[in-house]
Amino acid sequence: MAAAVNRAEIEADIKDTLGLVPHFFSRIPTELLGPEWEIFKRIELGETLIPNKYKELIGVGLHSETKCHYCSLFHTEAAKLFGATDEEIQEAVHYAKASLGWSAYINGMQEDYDQFKAELEQVTDYVRSKAT
């Protein structure tokens, strides 16, 4: 038998962490709120292998493509909270733009994947050999 979920306790933890319970959390069904909050705390706010500033800069670049204005705002402000400068945020967006452009070009030209993979291996081997 599953343990009863105490929504008030979870919301108290959210409020203690964020200062309020954002509306989008209040709409999550009670049985899912605990797991969703734990994932959010761990991935979005917690220290993981990727430093928070870098995770948020990844989010900035990612959502410049998804065009989710909620996510773009969240990750931009979170990146600043974790120490990112306006210049770093701009670089993340420019990096996403450049990467997406190459993706469009390579996919659109239907480059041979196996050839691309083999050439990439040659490039990485060459660059590594120059670094040592």
A tleap script that builds the chain and sets N, CA, C and O, in Angstrom:
source leaprc.protein.ff14SB
mol = sequence {
  NMET ALA ALA ALA VAL ASN ARG ALA GLU ILE
  GLU ALA ASP ILE LYS ASP THR LEU GLY LEU
  VAL PRO HIE PHE PHE SER ARG ILE PRO THR
  GLU LEU LEU GLY PRO GLU TRP GLU ILE PHE
  LYS ARG ILE GLU LEU GLY GLU THR LEU ILE
  PRO ASN LYS TYR LYS GLU LEU ILE GLY VAL
  GLY LEU HIE SER GLU THR LYS CYS HIE TYR
  CYS SER LEU PHE HIE THR GLU ALA ALA LYS
  LEU PHE GLY ALA THR ASP GLU GLU ILE GLN
  GLU ALA VAL HIE TYR ALA LYS ALA SER LEU
  GLY TRP SER ALA TYR ILE ASN GLY MET GLN
  GLU ASP TYR ASP GLN PHE LYS ALA GLU LEU
  GLU GLN VAL THR ASP TYR VAL ARG SER LYS
  ALA CTHR
}
set mol.1.N position { 0.837 -1.175 0.000 }
set mol.1.CA position { 0.000 0.000 0.000 }
set mol.1.C position { 0.886 1.243 0.000 }
set mol.1.O position { 1.818 1.335 0.798 }
set mol.2.N position { 0.608 2.191 -0.878 }
set mol.2.CA position { 1.396 3.404 -0.985 }
set mol.2.C position { 1.152 4.315 0.202 }
set mol.2.O position { 0.038 4.411 0.717 }
set mol.3.N position { 2.215 4.984 0.627 }
set mol.3.CA position { 2.087 5.933 1.739 }
set mol.3.C position { 1.272 7.139 1.285 }
set mol.3.O position { 1.340 7.548 0.126 }
set mol.4.N position { 0.507 7.697 2.203 }
set mol.4.CA position { -0.300 8.877 1.903 }
set mol.4.C position { 0.622 10.063 1.629 }
set mol.4.O position { 1.613 10.272 2.329 }
set mol.5.N position { 0.285 10.818 0.622 }
set mol.5.CA position { 1.068 11.996 0.255 }
set mol.5.C position { 0.539 13.188 1.041 }
set mol.5.O position { -0.662 13.461 1.054 }
set mol.6.N position { 1.446 13.883 1.687 }
set mol.6.CA position { 1.060 15.071 2.436 }
set mol.6.C position { 1.434 16.305 1.604 }
set mol.6.O position { 2.566 16.785 1.656 }
set mol.7.N position { 0.478 16.796 0.851 }
set mol.7.CA position { 0.708 17.927 -0.045 }
set mol.7.C position { 1.211 19.153 0.726 }
set mol.7.O position { 2.087 19.874 0.249 }
set mol.8.N position { 0.656 19.381 1.910 }
set mol.8.CA position { 1.046 20.555 2.699 }
set mol.8.C position { 2.536 20.518 3.048 }
set mol.8.O position { 3.203 21.553 3.035 }
set mol.9.N position { 3.061 19.322 3.360 }
set mol.9.CA position { 4.491 19.199 3.686 }
set mol.9.C position { 5.356 19.489 2.460 }
set mol.9.O position { 6.380 20.164 2.555 }
set mol.10.N position { 4.934 18.974 1.322 }
set mol.10.CA position { 5.696 19.208 0.093 }
set mol.10.C position { 5.668 20.695 -0.260 }
set mol.10.O position { 6.701 21.276 -0.593 }
set mol.11.N position { 4.492 21.303 -0.187 }
set mol.11.CA position { 4.376 22.729 -0.490 }
set mol.11.C position { 5.165 23.571 0.507 }
set mol.11.O position { 5.706 24.613 0.137 }
set mol.12.N position { 5.240 23.138 1.769 }
set mol.12.CA position { 6.048 23.853 2.761 }
set mol.12.C position { 7.527 23.800 2.368 }
set mol.12.O position { 8.246 24.786 2.529 }
set mol.13.N position { 7.981 22.653 1.854 }
set mol.13.CA position { 9.367 22.518 1.407 }
set mol.13.C position { 9.620 23.415 0.185 }
set mol.13.O position { 10.664 24.060 0.083 }
set mol.14.N position { 8.663 23.444 -0.724 }
set mol.14.CA position { 8.798 24.309 -1.894 }
set mol.14.C position { 8.905 25.761 -1.444 }
set mol.14.O position { 9.777 26.498 -1.905 }
set mol.15.N position { 8.022 26.167 -0.548 }
set mol.15.CA position { 8.024 27.557 -0.063 }
set mol.15.C position { 9.313 27.867 0.686 }
set mol.15.O position { 9.859 28.962 0.546 }
set mol.16.N position { 9.800 26.931 1.468 }
set mol.16.CA position { 11.045 27.135 2.203 }
set mol.16.C position { 12.224 27.296 1.242 }
set mol.16.O position { 13.163 28.041 1.524 }
set mol.17.N position { 12.171 26.604 0.121 }
set mol.17.CA position { 13.259 26.644 -0.855 }
set mol.17.C position { 13.163 27.854 -1.780 }
set mol.17.O position { 14.174 28.493 -2.072 }
set mol.18.N position { 11.952 28.171 -2.242 }
set mol.18.CA position { 11.771 29.203 -3.267 }
set mol.18.C position { 11.159 30.509 -2.757 }
set mol.18.O position { 11.173 31.517 -3.463 }
set mol.19.N position { 10.625 30.494 -1.534 }
set mol.19.CA position { 9.992 31.688 -0.994 }
set mol.19.C position { 8.498 31.758 -1.253 }
set mol.19.O position { 7.794 32.568 -0.651 }
set mol.20.N position { 8.019 30.914 -2.144 }
set mol.20.CA position { 6.592 30.790 -2.446 }
set mol.20.C position { 6.393 29.499 -3.212 }
set mol.20.O position { 7.356 28.865 -3.644 }
set mol.21.N position { 5.146 29.115 -3.376 }
set mol.21.CA position { 4.825 27.945 -4.193 }
set mol.21.C position { 4.349 28.482 -5.541 }
set mol.21.O position { 3.220 28.960 -5.656 }
set mol.22.N position { 5.212 28.405 -6.569 }
set mol.22.CA position { 4.789 28.898 -7.876 }
set mol.22.C position { 3.504 28.214 -8.339 }
set mol.22.O position { 3.275 27.036 -8.061 }
set mol.23.N position { 2.686 28.961 -9.037 }
set mol.23.CA position { 1.380 28.478 -9.470 }
set mol.23.C position { 1.470 27.164 -10.230 }
set mol.23.O position { 0.623 26.287 -10.059 }
set mol.24.N position { 2.497 27.021 -11.074 }
set mol.24.CA position { 2.580 25.785 -11.869 }
set mol.24.C position { 2.744 24.554 -10.996 }
set mol.24.O position { 2.324 23.467 -11.393 }
set mol.25.N position { 3.344 24.690 -9.816 }
set mol.25.CA position { 3.424 23.561 -8.886 }
set mol.25.C position { 2.057 23.258 -8.289 }
set mol.25.O position { 1.729 22.096 -8.050 }
set mol.26.N position { 1.266 24.284 -8.050 }
set mol.26.CA position { -0.042 24.071 -7.424 }
set mol.26.C position { -0.986 23.289 -8.326 }
set mol.26.O position { -1.975 22.730 -7.850 }
set mol.27.N position { -0.696 23.245 -9.612 }
set mol.27.CA position { -1.567 22.532 -10.555 }
set mol.27.C position { -1.163 21.071 -10.756 }
set mol.27.O position { -1.899 20.308 -11.381 }
set mol.28.N position { -0.017 20.683 -10.237 }
set mol.28.CA position { 0.432 19.295 -10.367 }
set mol.28.C position { -0.420 18.423 -9.449 }
set mol.28.O position { -0.604 18.764 -8.280 }
set mol.29.N position { -0.942 17.308 -9.953 }
set mol.29.CA position { -1.747 16.429 -9.098 }
set mol.29.C position { -0.975 16.004 -7.848 }
set mol.29.O position { 0.238 15.798 -7.897 }
set mol.30.N position { -1.666 15.880 -6.764 }
set mol.30.CA position { -1.052 15.593 -5.466 }
set mol.30.C position { -0.129 14.378 -5.530 }
set mol.30.O position { 0.980 14.419 -4.999 }
set mol.31.N position { -0.571 13.310 -6.167 }
set mol.31.CA position { 0.241 12.082 -6.180 }
set mol.31.C position { 1.538 12.239 -6.983 }
set mol.31.O position { 2.454 11.430 -6.833 }
set mol.32.N position { 1.625 13.260 -7.826 }
set mol.32.CA position { 2.832 13.484 -8.624 }
set mol.32.C position { 3.694 14.624 -8.096 }
set mol.32.O position { 4.847 14.767 -8.504 }
set mol.33.N position { 3.157 15.425 -7.206 }
set mol.33.CA position { 3.874 16.609 -6.735 }
set mol.33.C position { 5.196 16.253 -6.068 }
set mol.33.O position { 6.220 16.866 -6.370 }
set mol.34.N position { 5.192 15.281 -5.176 }
set mol.34.CA position { 6.428 14.899 -4.482 }
set mol.34.C position { 7.538 14.506 -5.441 }
set mol.34.O position { 8.633 15.063 -5.367 }
set mol.35.N position { 7.285 13.555 -6.344 }
set mol.35.CA position { 8.340 13.180 -7.286 }
set mol.35.C position { 8.778 14.332 -8.195 }
set mol.35.O position { 9.970 14.489 -8.460 }
set mol.36.N position { 7.834 15.132 -8.667 }
set mol.36.CA position { 8.192 16.259 -9.538 }
set mol.36.C position { 9.051 17.279 -8.793 }
set mol.36.O position { 10.014 17.804 -9.351 }
set mol.37.N position { 8.709 17.559 -7.547 }
set mol.37.CA position { 9.472 18.512 -6.757 }
set mol.37.C position { 10.876 17.983 -6.475 }
set mol.37.O position { 11.847 18.737 -6.538 }
set mol.38.N position { 10.987 16.706 -6.169 }
set mol.38.CA position { 12.304 16.124 -5.900 }
set mol.38.C position { 13.198 16.203 -7.134 }
set mol.38.O position { 14.381 16.525 -7.024 }
set mol.39.N position { 12.642 15.912 -8.299 }
set mol.39.CA position { 13.415 16.015 -9.547 }
set mol.39.C position { 13.828 17.461 -9.784 }
set mol.39.O position { 14.983 17.732 -10.114 }
set mol.40.N position { 12.890 18.393 -9.617 }
set mol.40.CA position { 13.185 19.809 -9.811 }
set mol.40.C position { 14.305 20.252 -8.869 }
set mol.40.O position { 15.269 20.890 -9.295 }
set mol.41.N position { 14.171 19.910 -7.589 }
set mol.41.CA position { 15.197 20.302 -6.610 }
set mol.41.C position { 16.558 19.720 -6.971 }
set mol.41.O position { 17.576 20.408 -6.894 }
set mol.42.N position { 16.569 18.479 -7.354 }
set mol.42.CA position { 17.842 17.807 -7.618 }
set mol.42.C position { 18.493 18.302 -8.901 }
set mol.42.O position { 19.684 18.612 -8.911 }
set mol.43.N position { 17.719 18.380 -9.989 }
set mol.43.CA position { 18.293 18.724 -11.283 }
set mol.43.C position { 18.439 20.229 -11.473 }
set mol.43.O position { 19.487 20.702 -11.913 }
set mol.44.N position { 17.397 20.980 -11.144 }
set mol.44.CA position { 17.428 22.425 -11.399 }
set mol.44.C position { 18.201 23.203 -10.339 }
set mol.44.O position { 18.874 24.182 -10.661 }
set mol.45.N position { 18.114 22.787 -9.098 }
set mol.45.CA position { 18.695 23.573 -8.015 }
set mol.45.C position { 19.896 22.911 -7.349 }
set mol.45.O position { 20.754 23.591 -6.786 }
set mol.46.N position { 19.952 21.594 -7.415 }
set mol.46.CA position { 20.983 20.867 -6.690 }
set mol.46.C position { 22.326 20.867 -7.395 }
set mol.46.O position { 22.420 21.103 -8.600 }
set mol.47.N position { 23.353 20.600 -6.624 }
set mol.47.CA position { 24.684 20.436 -7.179 }
set mol.47.C position { 24.762 19.051 -7.824 }
set mol.47.O position { 24.532 18.037 -7.164 }
set mol.48.N position { 25.080 19.020 -9.084 }
set mol.48.CA position { 25.246 17.767 -9.817 }
set mol.48.C position { 26.631 17.769 -10.444 }
set mol.48.O position { 27.449 18.635 -10.134 }
set mol.49.N position { 26.900 16.828 -11.305 }
set mol.49.CA position { 28.209 16.779 -11.957 }
set mol.49.C position { 28.481 18.034 -12.790 }
set mol.49.O position { 29.625 18.471 -12.918 }
set mol.50.N position { 27.420 18.604 -13.349 }
set mol.50.CA position { 27.555 19.844 -14.118 }
set mol.50.C position { 27.244 21.002 -13.177 }
set mol.50.O position { 26.165 21.041 -12.585 }
set mol.51.N position { 28.176 21.949 -13.030 }
set mol.51.CA position { 27.899 23.093 -12.155 }
set mol.51.C position { 26.618 23.821 -12.581 }
set mol.51.O position { 26.302 23.905 -13.767 }
set mol.52.N position { 25.892 24.345 -11.592 }
set mol.52.CA position { 24.595 24.976 -11.856 }
set mol.52.C position { 24.661 26.070 -12.912 }
set mol.52.O position { 23.776 26.158 -13.763 }
set mol.53.N position { 25.688 26.901 -12.870 }
set mol.53.CA position { 25.797 27.973 -13.863 }
set mol.53.C position { 25.823 27.380 -15.274 }
set mol.53.O position { 25.167 27.901 -16.176 }
set mol.54.N position { 26.565 26.311 -15.464 }
set mol.54.CA position { 26.665 25.700 -16.791 }
set mol.54.C position { 25.369 25.011 -17.195 }
set mol.54.O position { 24.965 25.072 -18.356 }
set mol.55.N position { 24.710 24.348 -16.226 }
set mol.55.CA position { 23.410 23.732 -16.538 }
set mol.55.C position { 22.438 24.791 -17.022 }
set mol.55.O position { 21.713 24.580 -17.995 }
set mol.56.N position { 22.422 25.925 -16.346 }
set mol.56.CA position { 21.477 26.974 -16.725 }
set mol.56.C position { 21.849 27.605 -18.063 }
set mol.56.O position { 20.961 27.980 -18.829 }
set mol.57.N position { 23.139 27.729 -18.360 }
set mol.57.CA position { 23.541 28.237 -19.676 }
set mol.57.C position { 23.145 27.249 -20.775 }
set mol.57.O position { 22.772 27.662 -21.873 }
set mol.58.N position { 23.223 25.955 -20.488 }
set mol.58.CA position { 22.725 24.949 -21.431 }
set mol.58.C position { 21.231 25.174 -21.644 }
set mol.58.O position { 20.751 25.140 -22.778 }
set mol.59.N position { 20.493 25.406 -20.550 }
set mol.59.CA position { 19.062 25.674 -20.644 }
set mol.59.C position { 18.755 26.913 -21.463 }
set mol.59.O position { 17.794 26.928 -22.233 }
set mol.60.N position { 19.564 27.957 -21.303 }
set mol.60.CA position { 19.376 29.184 -22.091 }
set mol.60.C position { 19.512 28.867 -23.574 }
set mol.60.O position { 18.661 29.253 -24.375 }
set mol.61.N position { 20.582 28.164 -23.943 }
set mol.61.CA position { 20.792 27.817 -25.346 }
set mol.61.C position { 19.714 26.900 -25.883 }
set mol.61.O position { 19.207 27.109 -26.985 }
set mol.62.N position { 19.363 25.892 -25.114 }
set mol.62.CA position { 18.339 24.931 -25.510 }
set mol.62.C position { 17.009 25.626 -25.778 }
set mol.62.O position { 16.365 25.378 -26.798 }
set mol.63.N position { 16.603 26.494 -24.861 }
set mol.63.CA position { 15.279 27.103 -24.999 }
set mol.63.C position { 15.263 28.316 -25.913 }
set mol.63.O position { 14.199 28.857 -26.216 }
set mol.64.N position { 16.457 28.750 -26.357 }
set mol.64.CA position { 16.455 29.736 -27.436 }
set mol.64.C position { 15.955 29.052 -28.709 }
set mol.64.O position { 15.429 29.708 -29.608 }
set mol.65.N position { 16.122 27.738 -28.779 }
set mol.65.CA position { 15.623 26.970 -29.926 }
set mol.65.C position { 14.187 26.512 -29.730 }
set mol.65.O position { 13.388 26.590 -30.663 }
set mol.66.N position { 13.837 26.034 -28.530 }
set mol.66.CA position { 12.467 25.554 -28.333 }
set mol.66.C position { 11.478 26.709 -28.346 }
set mol.66.O position { 10.279 26.523 -28.553 }
set mol.67.N position { 12.007 27.903 -28.121 }
set mol.67.CA position { 11.212 29.138 -28.133 }
set mol.67.C position { 10.142 29.151 -27.041 }
set mol.67.O position { 9.100 29.791 -27.182 }
set mol.68.N position { 10.417 28.437 -25.957 }
set mol.68.CA position { 9.521 28.468 -24.798 }
set mol.68.C position { 9.899 29.693 -23.979 }
set mol.68.O position { 10.957 29.718 -23.349 }
set mol.69.N position { 9.049 30.702 -23.983 }
set mol.69.CA position { 9.422 31.930 -23.276 }
set mol.69.C position { 9.430 31.734 -21.761 }
set mol.69.O position { 10.139 32.459 -21.062 }
set mol.70.N position { 8.676 30.789 -21.239 }
set mol.70.CA position { 8.737 30.480 -19.807 }
set mol.70.C position { 10.125 29.922 -19.456 }
set mol.70.O position { 10.775 30.375 -18.513 }
set mol.71.N position { 10.553 28.935 -20.234 }
set mol.71.CA position { 11.844 28.286 -19.972 }
set mol.71.C position { 13.003 29.234 -20.241 }
set mol.71.O position { 13.982 29.240 -19.495 }
set mol.72.N position { 12.905 30.032 -21.290 }
set mol.72.CA position { 13.964 31.009 -21.573 }
set mol.72.C position { 14.126 31.974 -20.409 }
set mol.72.O position { 15.246 32.248 -19.977 }
set mol.73.N position { 13.023 32.485 -19.904 }
set mol.73.CA position { 13.078 33.404 -18.767 }
set mol.73.C position { 13.638 32.698 -17.534 }
set mol.73.O position { 14.525 33.227 -16.865 }
set mol.74.N position { 13.125 31.512 -17.234 }
set mol.74.CA position { 13.587 30.781 -16.049 }
set mol.74.C position { 15.090 30.541 -16.108 }
set mol.74.O position { 15.804 30.867 -15.160 }
set mol.75.N position { 15.580 29.972 -17.218 }
set mol.75.CA position { 16.987 29.600 -17.290 }
set mol.75.C position { 17.900 30.820 -17.361 }
set mol.75.O position { 19.024 30.776 -16.860 }
set mol.76.N position { 17.439 31.904 -17.974 }
set mol.76.CA position { 18.244 33.127 -17.995 }
set mol.76.C position { 18.396 33.673 -16.578 }
set mol.76.O position { 19.504 34.001 -16.154 }
set mol.77.N position { 17.297 33.770 -15.853 }
set mol.77.CA position { 17.366 34.293 -14.491 }
set mol.77.C position { 18.118 33.343 -13.563 }
set mol.77.O position { 18.866 33.793 -12.695 }
set mol.78.N position { 17.929 32.035 -13.734 }
set mol.78.CA position { 18.656 31.066 -12.909 }
set mol.78.C position { 20.148 31.126 -13.216 }
set mol.78.O position { 20.971 31.019 -12.307 }
set mol.79.N position { 20.507 31.298 -14.494 }
set mol.79.CA position { 21.926 31.419 -14.853 }
set mol.79.C position { 22.546 32.623 -14.146 }
set mol.79.O position { 23.655 32.536 -13.618 }
set mol.80.N position { 21.832 33.733 -14.138 }
set mol.80.CA position { 22.329 34.925 -13.437 }
set mol.80.C position { 22.446 34.658 -11.941 }
set mol.80.O position { 23.417 35.070 -11.306 }
set mol.81.N position { 21.456 33.970 -11.383 }
set mol.81.CA position { 21.490 33.638 -9.964 }
set mol.81.C position { 22.725 32.819 -9.616 }
set mol.81.O position { 23.300 32.976 -8.539 }
set mol.82.N position { 23.132 31.941 -10.536 }
set mol.82.CA position { 24.290 31.087 -10.299 }
set mol.82.C position { 25.584 31.709 -10.828 }
set mol.82.O position { 26.598 31.022 -10.943 }
set mol.83.N position { 25.554 33.013 -11.152 }
set mol.83.CA position { 26.790 33.732 -11.457 }
set mol.83.C position { 27.100 33.996 -12.913 }
set mol.83.O position { 28.166 34.531 -13.216 }
set mol.84.N position { 26.214 33.644 -13.823 }
set mol.84.CA position { 26.484 33.896 -15.248 }
set mol.84.C position { 26.365 35.391 -15.548 }
set mol.84.O position { 25.493 36.079 -15.017 }
set mol.85.N position { 27.240 35.868 -16.392 }
set mol.85.CA position { 27.188 37.259 -16.820 }
set mol.85.C position { 26.296 37.383 -18.052 }
set mol.85.O position { 25.963 36.387 -18.694 }
set mol.86.N position { 25.916 38.616 -18.371 }
set mol.86.CA position { 25.134 38.843 -19.587 }
set mol.86.C position { 25.905 38.368 -20.819 }
set mol.86.O position { 25.312 37.858 -21.770 }
set mol.87.N position { 27.226 38.537 -20.797 }
set mol.87.CA position { 28.061 38.099 -21.924 }
set mol.87.C position { 28.045 36.579 -22.067 }
set mol.87.O position { 28.015 36.065 -23.185 }
set mol.88.N position { 28.064 35.860 -20.952 }
set mol.88.CA position { 28.009 34.396 -21.006 }
set mol.88.C position { 26.650 33.929 -21.519 }
set mol.88.O position { 26.571 32.966 -22.282 }
set mol.89.N position { 25.594 34.601 -21.108 }
set mol.89.CA position { 24.257 34.256 -21.594 }
set mol.89.C position { 24.174 34.497 -23.091 }
set mol.89.O position { 23.641 33.667 -23.827 }
set mol.90.N position { 24.695 35.626 -23.545 }
set mol.90.CA position { 24.699 35.912 -24.975 }
set mol.90.C position { 25.516 34.868 -25.742 }
set mol.90.O position { 25.116 34.439 -26.824 }
set mol.91.N position { 26.662 34.458 -25.180 }
set mol.91.CA position { 27.476 33.441 -25.841 }
set mol.91.C position { 26.735 32.109 -25.941 }
set mol.91.O position { 26.828 31.423 -26.958 }
set mol.92.N position { 26.004 31.745 -24.899 }
set mol.92.CA position { 25.230 30.499 -24.930 }
set mol.92.C position { 24.212 30.527 -26.062 }
set mol.92.O position { 24.014 29.525 -26.750 }
set mol.93.N position { 23.570 31.670 -26.252 }
set mol.93.CA position { 22.580 31.801 -27.327 }
set mol.93.C position { 23.263 31.770 -28.693 }
set mol.93.O position { 22.759 31.143 -29.626 }
set mol.94.N position { 24.404 32.442 -28.813 }
set mol.94.CA position { 25.132 32.417 -30.094 }
set mol.94.C position { 25.636 31.011 -30.406 }
set mol.94.O position { 25.624 30.583 -31.560 }
set mol.95.N position { 26.081 30.293 -29.368 }
set mol.95.CA position { 26.529 28.918 -29.573 }
set mol.95.C position { 25.376 28.052 -30.074 }
set mol.95.O position { 25.540 27.263 -31.005 }
set mol.96.N position { 24.210 28.206 -29.448 }
set mol.96.CA position { 23.040 27.443 -29.888 }
set mol.96.C position { 22.694 27.771 -31.329 }
set mol.96.O position { 22.384 26.874 -32.112 }
set mol.97.N position { 22.742 29.051 -31.688 }
set mol.97.CA position { 22.432 29.477 -33.061 }
set mol.97.C position { 23.406 28.839 -34.056 }
set mol.97.O position { 22.993 28.328 -35.097 }
set mol.98.N position { 24.682 28.872 -33.732 }
set mol.98.CA position { 25.689 28.300 -34.636 }
set mol.98.C position { 25.517 26.789 -34.757 }
set mol.98.O position { 25.555 26.244 -35.860 }
set mol.99.N position { 25.330 26.113 -33.628 }
set mol.99.CA position { 25.184 24.663 -33.626 }
set mol.99.C position { 23.939 24.231 -34.400 }
set mol.99.O position { 23.977 23.274 -35.174 }
set mol.100.N position { 22.838 24.949 -34.180 }
set mol.100.CA position { 21.604 24.625 -34.891 }
set mol.100.C position { 21.739 24.874 -36.389 }
set mol.100.O position { 21.164 24.149 -37.200 }
set mol.101.N position { 22.494 25.895 -36.747 }
set mol.101.CA position { 22.719 26.177 -38.165 }
set mol.101.C position { 23.461 25.038 -38.851 }
set mol.101.O position { 23.093 24.614 -39.946 }
set mol.102.N position { 24.517 24.543 -38.191 }
set mol.102.CA position { 25.250 23.411 -38.763 }
set mol.102.C position { 24.368 22.174 -38.829 }
set mol.102.O position { 24.437 21.413 -39.794 }
set mol.103.N position { 23.552 21.971 -37.824 }
set mol.103.CA position { 22.641 20.823 -37.833 }
set mol.103.C position { 21.696 20.900 -39.026 }
set mol.103.O position { 21.482 19.909 -39.725 }
set mol.104.N position { 21.133 22.080 -39.253 }
set mol.104.CA position { 20.220 22.256 -40.391 }
set mol.104.C position { 20.946 21.987 -41.703 }
set mol.104.O position { 20.405 21.329 -42.593 }
set mol.105.N position { 22.158 22.490 -41.822 }
set mol.105.CA position { 22.912 22.334 -43.063 }
set mol.105.C position { 23.289 20.868 -43.310 }
set mol.105.O position { 23.037 20.335 -44.390 }
set mol.106.N position { 23.889 20.223 -42.312 }
set mol.106.CA position { 24.355 18.842 -42.479 }
set mol.106.C position { 23.185 17.895 -42.722 }
set mol.106.O position { 23.261 17.020 -43.584 }
set mol.107.N position { 22.094 18.070 -41.959 }
set mol.107.CA position { 20.917 17.231 -42.169 }
set mol.107.C position { 20.245 17.536 -43.501 }
set mol.107.O position { 19.833 16.629 -44.223 }
set mol.108.N position { 20.139 18.816 -43.814 }
set mol.108.CA position { 19.501 19.210 -45.072 }
set mol.108.C position { 20.250 18.709 -46.294 }
set mol.108.O position { 19.642 18.361 -47.306 }
set mol.109.N position { 21.578 18.674 -46.196 }
set mol.109.CA position { 22.402 18.175 -47.302 }
set mol.109.C position { 22.494 16.650 -47.289 }
set mol.109.O position { 23.083 16.047 -48.187 }
set mol.110.N position { 21.914 16.039 -46.273 }
set mol.110.CA position { 21.894 14.586 -46.112 }
set mol.110.C position { 23.297 13.982 -46.222 }
set mol.110.O position { 23.546 13.032 -46.965 }
set mol.111.N position { 24.197 14.586 -45.440 }
set mol.111.CA position { 25.564 14.075 -45.385 }
set mol.111.C position { 25.552 12.615 -44.944 }
set mol.111.O position { 24.714 12.211 -44.139 }
set mol.112.N position { 26.467 11.841 -45.465 }
set mol.112.CA position { 26.591 10.443 -45.093 }
set mol.112.C position { 27.054 10.362 -43.635 }
set mol.112.O position { 28.128 10.856 -43.293 }
set mol.113.N position { 26.244 9.739 -42.783 }
set mol.113.CA position { 26.532 9.689 -41.354 }
set mol.113.C position { 27.833 8.935 -41.060 }
set mol.113.O position { 28.644 9.390 -40.253 }
set mol.114.N position { 28.034 7.795 -41.708 }
set mol.114.CA position { 29.236 7.004 -41.443 }
set mol.114.C position { 30.501 7.767 -41.840 }
set mol.114.O position { 31.510 7.711 -41.137 }
set mol.115.N position { 30.446 8.472 -42.956 }
set mol.115.CA position { 31.598 9.286 -43.369 }
set mol.115.C position { 31.828 10.422 -42.370 }
set mol.115.O position { 32.964 10.706 -41.990 }
set mol.116.N position { 30.740 11.063 -41.954 }
set mol.116.CA position { 30.841 12.142 -40.971 }
set mol.116.C position { 31.495 11.623 -39.689 }
set mol.116.O position { 32.392 12.257 -39.134 }
set mol.117.N position { 31.026 10.452 -39.229 }
set mol.117.CA position { 31.552 9.859 -38.001 }
set mol.117.C position { 33.039 9.530 -38.143 }
set mol.117.O position { 33.820 9.801 -37.231 }
set mol.118.N position { 33.434 8.953 -39.268 }
set mol.118.CA position { 34.838 8.602 -39.496 }
set mol.118.C position { 35.714 9.853 -39.548 }
set mol.118.O position { 36.807 9.878 -38.982 }
set mol.119.N position { 35.232 10.883 -40.227 }
set mol.119.CA position { 36.005 12.125 -40.308 }
set mol.119.C position { 36.114 12.797 -38.934 }
set mol.119.O position { 37.158 13.352 -38.592 }
set mol.120.N position { 35.039 12.746 -38.157 }
set mol.120.CA position { 35.074 13.324 -36.818 }
set mol.120.C position { 36.104 12.606 -35.954 }
set mol.120.O position { 36.823 13.240 -35.182 }
set mol.121.N position { 36.172 11.306 -36.083 }
set mol.121.CA position { 37.174 10.544 -35.329 }
set mol.121.C position { 38.581 10.969 -35.733 }
set mol.121.O position { 39.452 11.113 -34.875 }
set mol.122.N position { 38.812 11.170 -37.022 }
set mol.122.CA position { 40.124 11.639 -37.493 }
set mol.122.C position { 40.445 13.016 -36.924 }
set mol.122.O position { 41.568 13.269 -36.487 }
set mol.123.N position { 39.461 13.898 -36.932 }
set mol.123.CA position { 39.666 15.253 -36.408 }
set mol.123.C position { 40.001 15.209 -34.923 }
set mol.123.O position { 40.954 15.852 -34.484 }
set mol.124.N position { 39.220 14.449 -34.139 }
set mol.124.CA position { 39.475 14.415 -32.698 }
set mol.124.C position { 40.830 13.774 -32.384 }
set mol.124.O position { 41.524 14.216 -31.469 }
set mol.125.N position { 41.210 12.738 -33.135 }
set mol.125.CA position { 42.528 12.131 -32.939 }
set mol.125.C position { 43.630 13.142 -33.244 }
set mol.125.O position { 44.609 13.230 -32.503 }
set mol.126.N position { 43.483 13.900 -34.320 }
set mol.126.CA position { 44.470 14.891 -34.712 }
set mol.126.C position { 44.601 15.996 -33.660 }
set mol.126.O position { 45.708 16.369 -33.272 }
set mol.127.N position { 43.463 16.510 -33.208 }
set mol.127.CA position { 43.484 17.590 -32.207 }
set mol.127.C position { 44.098 17.097 -30.905 }
set mol.127.O position { 44.876 17.811 -30.274 }
set mol.128.N position { 43.750 15.875 -30.500 }
set mol.128.CA position { 44.359 15.313 -29.278 }
set mol.128.C position { 45.865 15.169 -29.415 }
set mol.128.O position { 46.604 15.445 -28.469 }
set mol.129.N position { 46.327 14.740 -30.585 }
set mol.129.CA position { 47.766 14.537 -30.785 }
set mol.129.C position { 48.518 15.852 -30.726 }
set mol.129.O position { 49.673 15.879 -30.300 }
set mol.130.N position { 47.901 16.928 -31.136 }
set mol.130.CA position { 48.548 18.243 -31.088 }
set mol.130.C position { 48.612 18.788 -29.671 }
set mol.130.O position { 49.489 19.592 -29.352 }
set mol.131.N position { 47.674 18.351 -28.806 }
set mol.131.CA position { 47.600 18.851 -27.436 }
set mol.131.C position { 48.636 18.206 -26.537 }
set mol.131.O position { 48.954 18.747 -25.478 }
set mol.132.N position { 49.171 17.055 -26.938 }
set mol.132.CA position { 50.140 16.357 -26.075 }
set mol.132.C position { 51.565 16.625 -26.448 }
set mol.132.O position { 52.479 16.105 -25.809 }
savepdb mol mol.pdb
quit
